[in-house]
């Protein structure tokens, strides 16, 4: 029905309506998206999965800490890898940065489970990371 009404409009007005269409930005992701990524990481690290079959699962509290750390580091890495300013990125650049972000999350998640499995002692992830990494997670939590 909306399509019919725009077809009866003057072509000049129709062009203006099309220009007003909603646009979205792929990068940077919204905080809501980043939180969803973190929640999915927690699930992946703490529940039965292909990773847990091979490397063991991580208790939920440790998985939560590790997921926040992984996501924050991947976001910072992807953000710093782009050559863009604050004026936004093109769709193509956004997709490339998003791919860097995704690959970095995967890499860090695998490093985390491998390190914990190789440790063999079950050392909590929070104790195994250096204090600088821990403070960056704590700061981002208070900012959220």
N, C-alpha and C positions, 0 to 999 in steps of 0.2 A: 504494500500500500504506500509506503514511504517512497518507493521507487517511482510509482505512478505520479505522485505529487511533484517530484523533482523533474520528471519528464515534461510536465506541462508548464514548468517555469521557463522564463526567458533563458536562453543558453548562457548568457553572461552571468546571470545569477547562479545557475547550476555550477559553472566553473568556480565561482567564489565559494560555494558550499563544499565542493570537493577539496579546495585548498584548506578549508577549516577542519578537515578530518583530523582525528586524534593521531598523534605520533607518540612513539615510545622510544626509550633508550635502552639498549641492551647492556651497556656498561656505563656507570657502575651499577651493580645490582642494588635493589632496595634493601633496607635492614630486614624487612620481612623475608625476603628471598634468602639473605645470608643466614637468618635464624632457621629457616627451613633446611638449608644445606647442613647446618650444624646438627639439627635434630636427626637428619638422615644419617649423618656420620656416627652419631651416638648409637643409633639402631644397628648400623653395620658392624661397629666395633664390639657391641655388647650382646648381640643375639646370634643364634646359630646362622652361619653363612658359610660360603666357600672359604672365606678367610679364617673363620674360627675353626673349621675342620682341619685346616693346615697349621695354623699358628696359635689356636686357642682363643677363647673369647676374653674380653676385658670386663671387669666389674663396671656396672653402670656409672658409678661416681668417677672412676678413672677415665672411662670412655667419654664422659661429659667434659672433663678437663682437657683430654687429648683432642676432642673434636673442636672445641673452642680455639685451642692453640693451632691446630692444623688449618682451620678456616681463616683465622687472623693472619697467619703467616702466608698462606696462599693468596689472600686478598692483597696484602702488602706487596708481595712479589709481583703479582699481575699488574697492580697499579704502577709500580716503579718500572716495569718493563715496557710500559707504553710511552710513546713520545708525544703525548697529547697534553694540552693545557686544560684548564678548568672550563674552557668554552665548549666542551662536549666532544664527542667522537662520532665519526661516521658509522653507519651500520656495519660496514665491512671491518673497520677497526675494532668496533665493539665485539664483533664475533671472534676476531683474532684474540683479543684480550680475554674474553670469556673462555676460549680454548686453553689459554695459558693457565688461567685460574683453575679450570677443571683438571688439567694434567698435573698441576702442582698439588692439588688436593689428593689426587690418586697416588702420586709419588710419596707424599708425606704420610698418608694413611698406611701404605705398604711398609715404609720405613719404620713406622711406629709399631706395627704388629710384629715385624721381623725382629726389631730390637728387643721387644718384650719377650718374645719366644726364645731368642738367643741368650738372653740374660738368664733365663731358667730359674731365677730366684723369685720371680713374681714381684720384683721391685715396682712399687707404684710409679706411674708415669710422672706424676708431679715431683717425685723425689729424683727421678732420673734426668729431668731437664734442668738446665741451668737457671739461676735466679732471674736473669734478664728476660728469658722467655716467659717465665711465670708472671713477672710484673707486667709484661705487655698484655697478657690475658686478663689480669686483674683490672688494669686500666680500662680495657675495652668493655668489660662487664659493667663498670661503674658509669661509663659513658652511655651505655645502651638504655 
